[in-house]
Amino acid sequence: MKLYAVSDGPPSLAVRMALEALNIPYEHVSVDYGKAEHLTEEYEKMNPQKEIPVLDDDGFFLSESNAILQYLCEKYAPTSDLYPNDPKDRALVNHRLCFNLAFLYPQISAYVMAPIFFDYERTEIGLKKLHLALAAFETYLQCTGTRYAAGSGLTIADFPLVTSVMCLEAIGFGLGERYPKVQAWYDGFKQAHPSLWAIAAKGMEEIAEFEKNPPDLTGMVHPIHPIRKPAAK
């Protein structure tokens, strides 16, 4: 099994956490984002979306990190509590995965990641959207009253949510005062699962460094995002 992934991308980190939690051996194939390896024709053969990560399970290629998380559990750990079989419990896990994919991470990505890697600014409207998403997450945690995002035990839903919130910590964005439930959940994960958190922590260190010193992507021709011009010397 191979995982084509970057070292700091939240979706890549979430899949790596699942592989670690499930004790599944794999080869991490590093994708050089700065060299736009994910935009090559060769990479497109594995993933027409040209996004990261991609799982190669003996010639079966699968993209979309949520789908990868679900596949790993269903194939390699069908009885694992990480992806419970009870319909309602699983529905809650699936909901949190979708919530992160469609509602939380897009706002974090737009506010945190896009201005680091591309020619975007952090805006007031971006901050408002981020707060709306975090407020929703806070409410979900308050309603369930559980230690984890989708119940009383750790599930695959926690992995992408942790790696999303990790981006906020990387830029010094505080949660505690406005979102105490999110902060408690996040801190609790770190304390309870240090080996899994170590995967995310390394990515967070890289993002924090990029926040201070944005990477030079002038060699990339991106189909969507504007490339930041190098500073005049």
Helices and strands as residue ranges (DSSP letters): E 2-5, H 10-21, E 27-30, G 37-39, H 41-46, E 54-57, E 60-63, H 65-76, H 87-99, I 100-104, H 105-108, I 109-113, H 114-117, H 124-144, H 158-170, H 180-192, H 194-212
